[in-house]
């Protein structure tokens, strides 16, 4: 029964209601361990050490480069706030309405990747660069006036749930889906570039390390494999019932 439901594209209201319930559960679980600051800082130090070993610890240099460009920090801060929610919602709505046969796999990939990310948040709390005490700027707070570390926002989300990065993970799902199913070349190109744009945004605003994004990509790939295992291919899904009218069937 679960596989049958996951393999179908349901009405917009049902999809929204289901995702809203799942997102509420996600936020509750994501908040677990939010007070374990010592462990989070220790794990962030481990991330930095791994990146230094690999020679990719350049996030602060990337941030400084954009800080030298007028209005760039404010623009990136706005993108950070808008793309993750608005961009993802617009993309899912478009796929649901224009490509309903592809929607079940995309939606289930989101759900599976999010579930895997929750395991990471609980078992491996980690501070984002802006809270790591390594000289990173909090671009969103300083450029947009929205304090991500305030008590109000801290009650709504766990600031130490940075690994894996679902900002990048969701962008990867959206980007690959658009690049794969869009009909227009320009739209496909925009989809292909979208994950790279999100990677730049989350790094330049001091919200994620490259390793966070890489692990977000791993969560997405594993989520996609799980989704492929439970979602029936379009050719094997039950056909949607035809609606008979006085003029015949449509």
Long-range contacts (C-beta under 8 A, 24 or more apart in sequence): 2-230, 3-230, 3-231, 3-232, 4-232, 4-238, 6-104, 6-107, 6-108, 6-227, 6-230, 6-231, 7-104, 7-230, 7-231, 7-232, 7-237, 8-104, 8-237, 8-238, 9-96, 9-100, 9-101, 9-103, 9-104, 12-93, 12-96, 12-97, 15-96, 15-107, 19-107, 22-111, 22-114, 26-114, 26-118, 27-156, 27-157, 29-118, 29-121, 29-122, 30-118, 30-121, 30-157, 30-158, 30-161, 31-157, 31-158, 31-161, 32-121, 32-122, 32-158, 33-121, 33-122, 33-125, 33-158, 33-160, 34-125, 34-154, 34-158, 34-159, 34-160, 34-161, 36-125, 36-160, 37-127, 37-160, 39-125, 40-125, 40-126, 40-127, 40-160, 41-127, 41-132, 41-133, 43-124, 43-125, 43-126, 43-127, 43-163, 44-126, 44-127, 44-128, 44-129, 44-131, 44-132, 44-162, 45-132, 47-126, 47-163, 47-209, 47-211, 47-212, 48-132, 48-134, 48-209, 50-211, 51-209, 51-210, 51-211, 56-210, 56-211, 57-209, 59-129, 59-136, 59-203, 59-206, 59-209, 59-210, 60-129, 60-134, 60-135, 60-136, 62-200, 62-203, 62-204, 63-129, 63-136, 63-137, 63-139, 63-203, 63-204, 63-205, 63-206, 65-204, 66-204, 67-137, 67-139, 72-204, 73-137, 73-139, 73-142, 73-143, 73-204, 73-205, 74-143, 74-144, 76-139, 76-143, 76-200, 76-201, 76-204, 76-205, 77-139, 77-140, 77-143, 77-144, 77-146, 77-205, 78-144, 79-197, 79-201, 80-139, 80-140, 80-167, 80-201, 80-202, 80-205, 80-207, 81-140, 81-144, 81-146, 83-167, 83-171, 83-197, 83-198, 83-201, 84-167, 84-170, 84-171, 84-198, 87-171, 87-174, 87-194, 88-170, 88-171, 88-174, 91-174, 91-177, 91-178, 92-174, 95-177, 95-181, 99-181, 101-234, 101-237, 102-177, 102-181, 102-234, 104-231, 104-237, 105-224, 105-227, 105-228, 105-231, 106-173, 106-177, 108-226, 108-227, 108-230, 108-231, 109-173, 109-220, 109-223, 109-224, 109-227, 110-170, 110-173, 110-223, 111-223, 111-227, 112-222, 112-223, 112-224, 112-226, 112-227, 113-166, 113-169, 113-170, 113-173, 113-219, 113-220, 113-222, 113-223, 113-224, 114-166, 114-223, 115-223, 116-164, 116-219, 116-222, 116-223, 117-164, 117-166, 117-169, 117-216, 117-219, 120-163, 120-164, 120-215, 120-219, 121-158, 121-161, 121-163, 124-163, 125-158, 125-160, 125-161, 126-160, 126-161, 126-162, 126-163, 126-212, 127-159, 127-160, 127-162, 128-159, 128-162, 128-206, 128-207, 128-208, 128-209, 128-212, 129-206, 129-207, 129-208, 129-209, 130-205, 130-206, 130-207, 131-159, 131-160, 136-206, 137-206, 138-206, 139-204, 139-205, 139-206, 140-205, 140-207, 148-207, 162-207, 162-208, 162-209, 162-212, 163-211, 163-212, 163-215, 164-212, 164-213, 164-215, 164-216, 164-217, 164-218, 164-219, 165-202, 165-208, 165-212, 165-213, 165-215, 165-216, 166-216, 166-219, 167-198, 167-201, 167-202, 167-207, 167-208, 167-216, 168-195, 168-198, 168-199, 168-202, 168-208, 168-212, 168-213, 168-216, 168-217, 169-216, 169-217, 169-219, 169-220, 171-195, 171-197, 171-198, 171-199, 172-216, 172-217, 172-220, 173-220, 173-224
